Amino acid sequence: MFAPKVLKLARTRIHEKTALGLALGLALAAGCSGSSGGGSEPTSNVDLLIQDTPSQELASFTAVIDRLHLVDGNGDLSANLILAPLPVEFLGLRDRYALCGSADVGRRVWTHVEVTFDGQSVEARAKDGADVPVITLAKKLTVALTEPLDLTDGHGCVAVDLDLETSLKGQLFPDVLGFQPSGTATGAAPAAVELDEVKGVVSSTDPANFSFGMEAYVDDDVLVPARNVTVELDPAVFLGHQDGSPFGSPAAFFADLTPGTTLLEVRGSLEADGTLHAMRCNVEDQQAGAAADSRVKIEGSVVDLTAPGFFELALHEVEQGTTVADPLLTGLGDPKSVTVSYDPATPFFVDGNGVATSAALALGQRVKVRFQDFTAEPFPADSVDILTQPLFDARVVDASGLPASVVCRLAPSTYGIATGQVESETTDVTVDLTSASFFLHLPHRPALQATDLRADVKVQIAGDLTGPPDTPLITASRVRVLPGRYIGRDVVPFPVAGAFEAVQSGGARPFGDRHPVVGALIAPDCAFVGAATTQADFFNLFGTLLPGEEIQVGVHGIGTGNDNEVLAYQVESRIEVD
């Protein structure tokens, strides 16, 4: 994001999982109507969702959202869609969304989203579990949608991506970080979005149609309601008891459900019609969540696997059971990590669905651990969800081996270095790309090819680390590429070629090869944000400027390999007046 002069509009530990992730999304369910402003305006129901973003240095980053408004083309704001202060952990979702509320909004055309943070609420943890001091430099983020959100037909979607790479100012150590929110937004409505787990109390059952109704909650402690949602079970759904063991049949699962009593945890995808397509359902209790806060669930990373039957868990977030966990962890001196024990009967899951064993554990994995007994270390795990392969934050230093491989160097705080699997941050790490998928980290997540990688680009790699510390190898399954970015002025358009040139004026992040960036080719799936929301509108802007007006652009993309040239995947435009 860049700052316009005049905008022309057409306690240290993270507590409850009220919401997770990095991008705020508003998925507006179709078919709902009401009124606002004393009954004068029809409304649509809005589901509030959260999406994640990567960070090269942090394991968790939390802030409380005080207010969230949609802004229409006249600059008028909706009502505040956050009915109570909303704590958000921005790094825990791994490309999923989290359901974090429901509200009504007027059926009109909306062009921006405005998010206001509580400046005193910001907390961060390094990847070893240490607290990182943060001060708030700005509290408000106003984000233009990639295209206006037209709710006159009663449905739509908004996703806001807070970019921590540009929002955090300063070195991780020893300086204090400064938080100045910066991000992007999209108004494209996805057919379905994958959700993090959702808890809810069964409201109805329909075994014949393999579905049930559920009063969904925002938080794991079942304190903040969202809305009633219809859950449709996938034919391959995993149905589990409270201890993680599977039901013998779907009939046995439905026989265990009692409306108004059974609390479930559901993992799946939110469909365009507002239903939840479930891939996993676990019974949590038969008390409508009355005892939810007595059960502890912690998200963290595996940092030691030396002793059989145990692993060391770096603490990122106490998602559930803070009334139990907080006093005990305080008594232990607020440790960076705790020791967890398990036995052959402990259920293990991979990515929330697949059943596994303890053999699937690896250093650097992000996991969620549930505890029935959280009284003394080592804490016995009731179940373990392995959320990701090990993740490695890195920078490409040699792309000559493409498309088969690249050479990277890991960020200093990445687990491979911290665990001794890689000698140091200057060690060359070969990354095998033959089985990897690639995408650019923008709201619409454009797909890339291995040959799109360039030297000096920052990446987050999911994969397995093997080999000796001086010549390590990562076999990658997925590569998330952080887009390069620059702000440009004195823009010269070339509409026939689908390109433009601009004089770089700030806000740069490497596109690759460290060349000065002045030109941009527009990718076929480039998103346009701000004063123009399509490629045609962008080029038409140049013929509508009044005296004293000029166009400023923010370009996100990746280098082409040619000098002074990038491939733009997102272009934000503003009209400024001198």
Secondary structure, 3 states (H helix, E strand, C coil): CCCCCCCCCCCCCCCCCCCECCEEEEEECCCCCEEECCCCEEEEEEEEEEECCCCCCEEEEEEEEEEEEEEECCCCECCCCCCCCEEEECCCCCCCEEEEEEEEEECCEEEEEEEEECCCCCEEEECCCCEECEEECCCEEEEEEEEEEECCCCCEEEEEEECHHHHEECCCCCCCEEECCCEEEECCCCCEEEECCEEEEEEEEEHHHCEEEEEEECCCCCCCEEEEEEEEEEEEEEEECCCCCECCCHHHHHHCCCCCCCEEEEEEEEECCCCEEEEEEEEEECCCCCCHHHCEEEEEEEEECCCCCEEEEEEEEEEECHHHHHHHHHHCCCCCEEEEECCCCCCEEECCCEEECHHHCCCCCEEEEEECCCCCCCEECCEEEECCCCEEEEEEEECCCCCCEEEEEECCCCHHHHCCCCCCCCCCEEEECCCCEEEECCCCCCEECHHHCCCCCEEEEEEEEECCCCCCEEEEEEEEECCEEEEEEEEEEECCCCEEEEEEEEEEECCCCCCCCCEEEEEEEEEEEECCCCHHHHHHHCCCCCCCEEEEEEEEEEECCCCCCEEEEEEEEEEEEC
